[in-house]
Amino acid sequence: MQSCNRCKRKFTFKQVLRSCFHGYKPIQCDRCDQIYDVTLGSRLRVSVTIAAAMFPAFYVYKGPIYGHVLIYLLILILVLPFLMRYKQRIEDGDI
């Protein structure tokens, strides 16, 4: 998982997951208060991962899919924070 550029503290799994499920909310470092925004590439990776995994669940498998969807969601929740990348927000005072 990514870490803060300023103080090198790693972002927690909980911070990244919360950011994903709250509309790609920015993350703030707990130690130095630097703010990080989600990159466009991360948003695209997450979208493609969700779409690619849902295709077989709904169009290929012809049985009850409830168990498969639950397994898929669990795997997605575990993998999602490792797909996310953040860039440091540049404030006017930082320039």
C-alpha distances in whole Angstrom, upper triangle without the diagonal:
4,7,10,13,15,15,12,10,7,7,8,8,11,11,9,11,14,14,14,17,19,19,16,17,15,13,15,13,15,17,18,18,17,16,14,15,13,14,17,15,13,16,18,15,15,19,20,18,20,23,23,22,25,27,28,28,31,33,33,33,36,36,35,31,30,29,27,26,24,23,21,20,18,17,15,14,12,11,10,7,6,9,8,8,10,13,15,18,21,24,28,28,25,27
4,7,9,12,12,9,9,6,6,9,10,13,11,9,13,15,13,14,18,19,19,15,16,14,11,13,11,14,15,15,15,14,13,11,12,11,12,16,14,12,15,17,16,16,20,21,19,21,24,24,24,27,29,30,31,33,35,35,36,39,39,38,34,33,32,30,28,27,26,24,22,21,20,18,17,15,14,13,9,8,10,8,7,8,10,11,15,18,20,24,24,21,23
4,6,9,8,5,5,4,5,9,11,14,12,11,15,16,15,16,20,20,20,17,16,14,11,11,9,11,11,12,13,11,12,10,13,13,14,18,17,15,18,21,19,19,23,24,23,25,28,28,28,30,33,34,34,36,38,39,39,43,42,41,37,36,35,33,31,30,29,27,25,24,23,21,19,18,17,16,12,12,14,12,10,9,10,11,14,17,19,22,22,19,21
4,5,6,5,5,6,7,11,14,15,13,13,16,17,15,18,21,20,21,17,16,13,10,9,7,10,9,9,10,8,9,8,12,13,15,18,18,17,19,22,21,21,25,26,25,27,30,30,31,33,35,37,37,39,41,42,42,45,45,44,40,39,38,36,34,33,32,30,28,27,26,24,22,21,20,19,15,15,16,14,11,9,9,8,11,14,16,19,18,16,18
4,6,6,8,9,11,15,17,19,16,16,20,20,18,20,23,23,23,19,18,15,13,12,10,13,12,10,11,9,10,10,13,14,15,19,19,18,21,23,22,23,26,27,27,29,31,32,32,35,37,39,39,41,43,43,44,47,48,46,42,41,40,39,37,36,35,33,31,30,28,27,25,24,23,21,18,17,18,15,12,10,9,8,11,12,15,18,17,14,16
4,6,8,11,12,16,19,20,17,18,21,22,20,22,25,25,25,21,20,16,14,12,9,12,10,7,10,8,10,11,15,17,18,22,22,21,24,26,26,26,29,31,30,32,35,35,36,38,40,42,42,44,46,47,47,51,51,49,45,44,43,41,39,38,37,35,33,32,31,29,28,27,25,24,20,20,21,19,16,13,12,9,12,12,14,17,15,12,15
4,6,9,11,14,18,19,17,17,21,21,20,23,26,25,26,22,21,17,14,12,9,10,7,7,10,9,12,13,17,19,20,24,24,22,25,28,27,27,30,32,31,32,36,36,36,38,41,42,42,44,46,47,47,51,50,49,45,44,42,41,39,38,36,35,33,32,31,29,27,26,25,24,20,20,22,19,17,15,14,12,15,16,17,20,18,15,18
4,6,9,12,15,17,15,16,19,20,19,21,24,24,25,22,20,17,14,13,10,11,9,10,12,11,13,13,16,18,19,23,22,20,23,26,24,25,28,29,28,30,33,33,33,36,38,39,39,42,44,44,45,48,48,46,42,41,40,38,37,35,34,32,31,29,28,26,25,23,22,21,18,17,19,17,15,14,14,12,16,17,19,22,21,18,20
4,7,9,13,14,12,13,17,18,17,19,22,22,23,20,19,16,13,11,8,8,7,9,11,11,13,13,16,17,19,23,22,20,23,26,24,24,27,29,27,29,32,32,32,34,37,38,38,40,42,43,43,46,46,44,40,39,37,36,34,33,31,30,28,27,26,24,22,21,20,20,16,16,18,16,15,14,14,14,16,18,20,23,22,20,23
4,6,9,11,10,11,14,15,15,17,19,20,21,18,17,15,12,11,9,10,10,12,13,12,13,12,15,15,17,21,20,17,20,23,21,21,24,26,24,25,29,29,28,31,34,34,34,37,39,39,39,42,42,40,37,35,34,32,31,29,28,27,25,23,22,21,19,17,17,16,12,12,15,13,12,12,14,14,17,19,21,25,24,22,24
4,7,8,6,7,10,11,11,13,16,16,18,14,14,12,8,9,7,9,10,12,12,12,11,10,13,13,15,19,18,15,18,21,19,18,22,23,22,23,26,27,26,28,31,32,32,34,36,37,37,40,40,38,34,32,31,30,28,26,26,24,22,21,20,18,16,15,15,14,10,11,13,11,11,10,13,13,15,18,20,24,24,22,24
4,5,5,6,9,10,11,13,15,16,18,15,14,13,10,11,10,10,12,15,14,15,14,13,15,15,18,21,20,17,19,22,20,18,22,24,21,22,26,26,25,27,30,31,30,33,35,36,35,38,38,35,32,30,29,28,26,24,23,22,20,18,18,17,14,13,14,13,9,11,14,12,13,13,16,16,18,22,23,27,27,25,28
4,6,5,6,9,10,11,12,14,16,14,14,14,12,13,13,13,16,18,17,17,16,15,16,15,17,20,19,16,17,20,18,16,19,21,18,19,23,23,22,24,27,28,27,29,32,32,32,35,34,32,28,26,25,24,22,20,19,18,16,14,14,13,10,9,10,10,6,9,12,11,13,14,17,18,20,24,26,29,30,28,30
4,6,5,6,8,10,11,12,15,13,13,13,11,12,13,12,16,18,17,17,16,15,16,15,18,21,21,17,18,21,19,17,20,22,20,20,23,24,23,24,28,29,27,29,32,33,32,35,34,32,28,26,25,24,22,20,20,19,16,15,15,14,11,11,12,11,9,12,14,13,15,15,18,19,20,24,25,29,29,28,31
4,6,5,6,9,10,11,13,11,10,10,7,9,9,10,13,15,13,14,12,11,12,12,16,18,19,15,16,19,18,16,19,22,20,20,24,25,24,25,29,30,29,31,33,35,34,37,36,34,30,28,28,27,24,23,22,21,18,17,18,16,13,13,14,12,9,12,14,11,12,12,15,15,17,20,21,25,26,24,27
4,5,5,6,9,10,11,9,9,9,7,10,11,13,16,17,15,15,13,11,11,10,13,15,15,12,13,16,15,13,16,18,17,17,20,22,21,22,25,27,26,28,31,32,31,34,34,32,28,27,26,25,22,21,21,19,16,16,15,13,11,11,11,8,6,9,10,8,9,10,13,14,16,20,22,25,26,24,27
4,5,5,6,9,11,9,10,11,10,13,15,15,19,20,19,18,16,14,14,12,15,17,17,13,13,16,15,12,15,17,15,15,18,20,19,20,23,25,23,25,28,29,29,31,31,28,25,23,23,21,19,17,17,16,13,12,13,11,8,9,10,7,6,10,11,9,12,13,16,18,19,23,25,28,29,28,30
4,5,5,6,9,8,8,10,9,12,14,14,18,19,17,17,15,14,13,12,16,17,18,15,14,18,17,14,16,19,18,17,20,22,21,22,25,27,25,27,30,31,31,33,33,30,27,25,24,24,21,19,20,19,15,15,16,14,11,13,13,11,9,13,14,12,14,14,17,18,18,22,23,27,28,27,29
4,6,5,7,5,5,6,7,10,13,14,18,18,16,15,12,10,9,9,12,14,15,12,11,15,15,13,15,18,17,16,20,22,21,22,25,27,26,27,30,32,32,34,34,32,28,26,26,25,22,21,22,20,17,17,17,14,12,14,14,11,9,13,12,10,11,11,13,15,15,19,20,24,25,24,26
4,6,6,5,7,9,10,14,16,18,21,22,19,18,15,13,11,9,12,13,13,10,9,12,12,9,11,14,13,13,16,18,17,18,21,23,22,23,26,28,28,30,30,28,25,23,23,22,19,18,19,17,14,15,15,11,10,12,12,8,8,11,10,8,11,11,15,17,17,21,23,26,28,26,28
4,6,7,8,11,12,16,18,19,23,24,21,21,18,16,14,12,15,16,17,13,12,15,15,11,13,16,15,13,16,19,18,18,21,23,21,23,25,27,27,29,29,27,23,21,22,21,18,17,18,16,13,14,15,12,10,13,13,10,11,14,14,12,15,15,18,20,20,24,25,29,30,29,31
4,6,6,9,11,14,17,18,22,22,19,19,16,15,13,12,15,16,17,15,13,16,17,14,15,18,18,16,19,22,21,21,24,26,25,25,28,30,30,32,32,30,26,25,25,24,21,20,22,20,16,18,19,15,13,16,17,13,13,17,16,14,16,15,18,19,18,22,23,26,28,27,29
4,6,9,12,15,18,20,23,23,20,19,16,14,11,10,13,13,15,12,10,13,15,12,12,16,16,15,17,20,20,20,23,25,24,25,27,30,30,32,32,30,27,25,26,25,21,21,23,20,17,19,20,16,15,18,17,13,14,17,15,13,14,14,16,18,17,20,22,25,27,26,28
4,6,9,13,15,18,21,21,18,16,13,11,8,6,9,10,12,10,8,12,13,11,12,15,16,15,17,20,20,21,23,26,25,26,28,30,31,33,34,32,28,27,27,26,23,23,23,21,18,19,19,16,14,17,16,12,11,14,13,10,11,10,12,14,14,18,19,22,24,23,25
4,7,10,13,15,18,18,15,14,10,9,7,8,11,13,15,13,12,15,16,14,16,19,19,19,21,24,24,24,27,29,29,29,32,34,34,37,37,34,31,29,30,29,25,25,26,23,20,21,22,18,16,18,18,14,13,16,15,12,12,11,12,13,13,16,17,20,22,21,23
4,7,10,13,15,15,12,10,7,6,5,6,10,13,15,13,13,16,17,16,18,21,21,21,24,26,26,27,29,32,31,32,35,36,37,39,40,38,34,32,33,31,28,28,28,26,23,23,23,20,18,20,19,16,13,16,15,12,11,8,10,10,9,13,14,17,19,18,20
4,7,9,12,12,9,8,6,5,7,8,12,15,16,14,15,18,18,17,20,22,22,22,25,27,27,28,31,33,32,33,36,37,38,40,40,38,34,33,33,31,29,27,28,26,23,23,23,20,18,18,18,15,12,15,15,11,11,8,10,10,10,14,15,18,19,18,20
4,6,9,8,6,6,4,6,9,11,15,18,20,17,18,22,22,21,23,26,25,26,29,30,30,31,35,36,36,37,40,41,41,44,44,42,38,36,36,35,32,31,31,29,26,26,26,23,21,21,21,18,15,17,18,15,14,11,11,10,10,13,13,17,17,16,19
4,6,6,5,5,6,8,11,14,16,20,21,19,20,24,23,22,25,28,27,27,31,32,32,33,36,38,37,39,41,42,43,45,45,43,39,38,37,36,33,32,31,30,27,26,26,24,22,21,21,19,16,17,19,15,14,12,12,10,12,14,15,18,18,16,19
4,6,6,8,10,12,15,17,20,23,24,22,23,27,26,25,28,30,29,29,33,34,33,35,38,40,39,40,43,44,44,47,46,44,40,38,37,37,34,32,32,31,28,27,27,25,22,22,23,21,17,19,21,18,17,15,16,14,15,17,18,21,20,19,22
4,6,8,11,13,17,19,22,25,26,24,26,29,28,27,31,33,32,32,36,37,36,38,41,42,42,44,46,47,47,50,49,47,43,42,41,40,37,36,35,34,31,30,30,28,25,25,25,24,20,21,23,20,19,17,17,15,16,18,18,21,19,18,21
4,6,9,12,15,18,21,24,25,23,25,28,28,28,31,33,32,33,36,37,37,39,42,43,43,45,47,48,48,51,51,49,45,43,43,41,39,37,37,36,33,32,32,30,27,27,27,25,21,22,24,21,19,16,15,12,13,14,14,17,15,14,17
4,6,10,13,16,19,22,24,22,23,27,27,26,29,31,31,31,34,36,36,37,40,42,41,43,45,46,47,49,49,47,43,41,41,40,37,36,36,34,31,31,31,28,26,26,26,24,20,22,23,19,18,14,14,11,11,13,12,15,14,13,17
4,7,10,13,16,19,21,19,21,24,24,24,26,29,29,29,32,34,34,35,38,40,40,41,44,45,45,48,48,46,43,41,41,39,37,36,35,33,31,30,30,27,25,25,25,22,19,20,21,17,15,12,10,7,8,9,10,13,12,11,14
4,7,10,13,16,18,17,18,21,21,21,23,26,26,26,29,31,31,32,35,37,37,38,41,42,43,45,45,43,40,38,38,37,34,33,33,31,28,28,28,25,23,24,23,20,17,19,19,15,13,9,9,6,6,9,9,13,13,12,15
4,7,9,13,14,13,14,17,18,18,20,22,22,23,26,27,28,29,32,34,34,35,37,39,40,42,43,41,37,36,36,34,31,31,31,28,26,26,25,22,21,21,20,17,14,16,15,11,9,6,5,5,5,9,11,15,16,14,16
4,6,9,12,10,11,14,15,15,17,20,20,21,23,25,26,27,29,32,32,33,35,36,37,40,40,39,35,34,34,32,30,29,29,27,24,25,24,21,20,21,19,16,14,15,14,10,9,5,5,6,6,10,12,16,17,16,17
4,7,8,7,7,11,11,11,13,16,16,17,19,21,22,23,26,28,28,29,31,33,34,36,37,36,32,31,31,29,26,26,26,23,21,22,21,18,17,18,16,13,11,13,11,7,6,5,6,9,10,13,16,19,21,19,20
4,5,5,7,9,10,11,13,15,16,17,19,20,22,23,25,28,28,29,31,32,33,36,37,36,33,32,32,30,27,28,27,24,23,24,22,19,19,20,17,14,13,13,11,8,6,5,6,10,11,14,17,20,22,20,20
4,5,5,6,9,10,11,12,14,16,17,18,20,21,23,26,26,27,28,30,32,35,36,35,31,31,32,29,26,27,27,24,22,24,22,19,19,21,18,15,15,15,12,10,9,9,10,13,14,16,19,22,24,22,23
4,5,5,6,9,10,11,12,14,15,16,18,20,21,24,25,26,27,28,30,33,34,34,30,30,30,27,25,26,25,22,21,23,20,17,18,19,16,13,14,13,9,8,8,10,11,15,16,18,22,24,27,24,25
4,5,5,6,9,10,10,12,14,15,17,18,20,23,23,24,26,27,28,32,32,32,28,28,28,25,23,23,23,19,18,19,17,14,15,16,13,10,10,10,6,5,6,8,10,14,16,19,22,25,27,24,25
4,6,5,6,9,10,11,12,14,16,17,19,21,22,23,24,26,27,30,31,30,26,26,27,24,21,22,22,19,17,19,18,14,15,16,14,11,12,12,9,8,9,10,13,16,17,20,22,25,28,26,27
4,5,5,6,8,10,11,12,14,15,17,19,20,21,22,24,25,28,30,29,26,26,26,24,21,23,22,19,18,20,18,15,16,18,15,12,14,14,10,10,11,13,15,19,19,22,25,28,30,28,29
4,6,5,6,9,10,10,12,14,16,18,19,20,21,22,24,27,28,28,24,25,24,21,20,21,20,16,16,17,15,12,14,15,11,9,11,11,7,8,10,13,15,19,21,24,27,30,32,29,30
4,6,5,6,9,10,11,12,14,17,17,18,20,21,22,25,26,25,22,22,22,19,17,18,17,14,13,15,13,9,11,13,10,7,10,10,7,8,11,13,16,20,21,24,27,30,32,30,31
4,5,5,6,8,10,11,12,15,16,16,18,20,21,24,25,24,21,21,22,19,16,18,18,14,14,16,15,11,13,15,13,10,13,14,11,11,14,16,19,22,23,26,29,32,34,32,33
4,5,5,6,8,10,11,13,15,16,16,18,20,23,24,24,20,21,22,18,17,19,18,14,15,17,15,12,15,16,13,12,15,14,11,13,15,18,20,24,25,28,31,34,36,34,35
4,6,5,6,9,10,12,13,15,16,17,18,21,22,22,18,19,19,16,14,16,15,11,11,13,11,8,12,13,10,9,12,12,9,12,15,18,21,24,26,29,32,35,37,35,36
4,6,5,6,9,11,11,12,14,16,17,19,20,19,16,16,17,14,11,13,13,9,9,12,11,8,11,13,11,10,13,14,12,13,17,19,22,26,27,30,33,36,38,36,37
4,6,5,6,9,10,11,12,14,15,18,19,19,16,17,18,15,13,15,15,12,12,15,14,11,15,17,15,13,17,17,15,16,19,22,25,28,29,32,35,38,40,38,39
4,6,6,8,9,11,11,12,14,17,19,19,16,17,18,14,13,16,15,11,13,15,13,12,15,16,14,14,17,17,14,17,20,23,26,29,31,34,37,40,42,40,40
4,6,6,7,9,11,11,12,15,16,16,13,14,14,10,10,12,11,7,10,12,10,9,13,14,12,13,16,16,15,17,20,24,27,30,32,35,38,41,43,41,42
4,6,5,6,8,10,11,13,14,14,11,12,13,10,8,12,12,8,10,13,12,11,14,16,15,15,19,19,17,19,23,25,29,32,33,36,39,42,44,42,43
4,5,6,6,7,9,12,14,15,12,14,15,12,11,15,15,11,14,17,15,14,18,19,18,18,22,22,19,22,25,28,31,34,35,38,41,44,46,44,45
4,6,5,5,6,10,12,13,10,13,13,10,10,14,13,11,14,16,15,15,18,19,18,19,23,23,21,23,27,30,33,36,38,41,44,47,49,47,48
4,6,6,6,9,10,10,7,9,10,7,7,11,11,9,11,14,14,13,17,18,18,18,22,23,21,24,27,30,33,37,38,41,44,47,49,47,48
4,6,6,8,9,10,8,10,12,10,9,13,14,12,14,17,17,16,19,21,21,21,24,25,23,26,29,32,35,38,39,42,44,48,50,48,49
4,6,7,10,12,10,14,15,13,13,16,17,15,17,20,19,19,22,24,23,23,27,27,25,27,31,33,36,40,41,44,46,49,52,50,51
4,6,9,12,11,14,15,12,13,17,16,15,18,20,19,19,23,24,23,24,27,27,26,28,31,34,37,41,42,45,48,51,53,51,52
4,6,8,8,11,12,9,11,15,14,13,16,19,18,19,22,23,23,24,27,28,26,29,32,35,39,42,43,47,49,52,54,53,54
4,7,8,12,13,11,13,16,17,16,19,21,21,22,25,26,26,27,31,31,30,32,36,39,42,45,46,50,52,55,57,55,57
4,6,9,10,10,12,14,15,15,18,20,20,21,24,25,26,27,30,31,30,33,36,39,42,46,47,50,52,56,58,56,57
4,6,8,8,10,12,13,14,16,18,19,20,22,24,24,25,29,30,29,31,35,38,41,44,45,49,51,54,56,54,56
4,6,5,6,9,10,10,12,14,15,16,18,20,21,21,25,26,25,28,31,34,37,40,41,45,47,50,52,51,52
4,5,5,6,9,10,11,12,14,15,17,19,20,21,24,25,25,27,31,33,37,39,40,44,46,49,51,50,51
4,5,5,6,9,10,11,12,14,16,17,18,20,23,24,24,26,30,33,36,39,40,44,46,50,51,49,51
4,5,5,6,9,10,11,12,14,15,16,18,21,22,22,24,28,31,34,37,38,42,44,48,49,48,49
4,5,5,6,9,10,10,12,14,15,16,19,20,20,22,26,28,32,35,36,39,41,45,47,45,47
4,5,5,6,9,10,11,13,14,15,18,20,20,22,25,28,32,34,35,39,41,45,46,44,46
4,5,5,6,9,10,11,12,14,17,18,18,21,24,27,31,34,35,39,41,45,46,44,46
4,5,5,6,9,10,10,12,15,16,16,18,22,25,28,31,33,36,39,42,44,42,43
4,5,5,6,9,10,10,13,15,15,17,20,23,26,29,30,34,36,40,41,40,41
4,5,5,6,9,10,12,14,15,17,20,23,27,29,31,35,37,40,41,40,42
4,5,5,6,8,11,12,12,15,19,22,25,28,30,34,36,40,41,39,41
4,5,5,6,9,10,10,12,16,19,22,25,27,31,33,37,38,36,38
4,6,5,8,10,11,12,16,18,22,24,26,29,31,35,36,34,36
4,6,7,8,10,12,15,18,22,24,26,30,32,36,37,35,37
4,6,6,7,9,13,16,20,22,25,28,31,34,35,33,35
4,5,5,7,10,13,17,20,22,25,28,31,33,30,32
4,5,5,9,11,15,17,19,23,25,29,30,28,30
4,6,8,11,15,17,20,23,26,30,31,28,30
4,7,10,14,17,19,23,26,29,30,28,29
4,7,10,13,16,19,22,25,27,24,26
4,7,10,13,16,19,23,24,21,22
4,7,9,12,15,19,20,18,19
4,6,9,12,16,17,14,15
4,6,9,13,14,11,13
4,6,10,11,9,11
4,7,8,6,7
4,5,5,7
4,6,6
4,6
4
